[in-house]
Amino acid sequence: MQQLRYPVDAKPPFGLTLLLALQHLLAALGGIIAVPLVIGNVLSSDPQIRLLLVNAALLVSGVVNLLFNVEELARLVFVYQV
C-alpha cells in the first residue's frame, strides 16, 4: 500500500492547492454544463434556449451550494456552540 503524500491535517503548497482547485472547478463545470447542452440538443432547441438551460443549471448549482454551506455552518454552530 502506498503512503499518503500529505496527511489529512496537512496543507499542501499553495501552488499545488491552486492547481488542484482549478482542476476540480473545470471537472465540476463540465458536469454541470454538459447535461443542459445534451438536453437542449435532444429537444432540437435554438441556441437561446440552450443558453438559458446552461444559465439555469449554473444558477441552481450555486444556490444549492450556498444552501448546503449555510446548513453546514448552522450545524457547526449548533454542535460546538460557537
Secondary structure, DSSP 8 states (H G I E B T S, - for coil): ----SS-TT----HHHHHHHHHHHHHHHHHHHHHHHHHHHHHTT--HHHHHHHHHHHHHHHHHHHHHHHHHHHHHHHHHHT-
